Amino acid sequence: MGNIIITEKQLERLTKRIKTSINENQEEGSYMAKQQLYTIATLAHAMWEKMEEGEQLEDWMESKIAQAEQSVTSVVNNFMYKDVNGGLDGTKGLDFNEIIIGQ
């Protein structure tokens, strides 16, 4: 399967659809993880917007970002496995490793 290109707006809609399938009012289970994911997403987006095209980061910063990406990708791939393999309508067979945001 080739790369799938989606816009940020499409990603937002997909994320909302997934979030509505989770009971957000429930304060048991992984409620801290939801708060942490929100913080990660918010801060990453703010940094992404602030960075200039071609701006060079320090090596340690690039290393930490690469480690964070690998960690989050690993968790998301495991968490989304059932959705990718037929859980949500419209995402059956969708490989989240092949999604390109923007462009």
C-alpha positions, -999 to 999 in steps of 0.1 A, spaced: 0 0 0 13 35 -8 15 65 15 -18 80 25 -18 118 26 -43 135 49 -47 172 58 -45 184 94 -83 190 93 -89 153 83 -65 142 111 -85 163 136 -118 147 124 -103 112 127 -90 120 162 -124 134 173 -141 102 160 -117 80 179 -120 102 211 -158 100 210 -156 62 211 -138 65 244 -157 74 276 -140 107 284 -159 112 316 -146 81 332 -119 89 358 -106 54 362 -81 36 341 -56 58 322 -70 93 328 -34 106 335 -23 93 301 -50 114 284 -37 145 302 -1 137 293 -10 130 257 -28 164 256 3 181 270 26 164 245 3 172 215 -1 209 226 36 215 232 47 197 201 23 217 180 34 250 195 70 241 188 62 230 153 45 263 146 74 284 161 102 266 142 114 283 111 118 262 79 154 248 80 160 259 116 188 238 132 182 224 167 209 212 190 219 176 186 205 166 221 171 182 211 169 162 179 178 130 198 151 136 224 125 143 197 135 112 178 132 91 210 98 106 218 85 99 183 96 63 185 80 59 220 47 76 210 45 57 177 50 24 195 22 31 219 -2 44 192 5 14 169 -3 -10 198 -33 10 210 -48 15 175 -42 -21 164 -79 -31 167 -90 1 149 -66 -4 121 -77 -40 117 -114 -34 114 -125 -16 146 -139 17 133 -159 22 101 -138 39 74 -104 29 89 -105 -8 82 -71 -18 69 -56 17 75 -19 16 82 -11 45 106 26 41 96 18 53 61 -1 84 70 15 117 60 1 148 76 0 179 56 18 182 22 
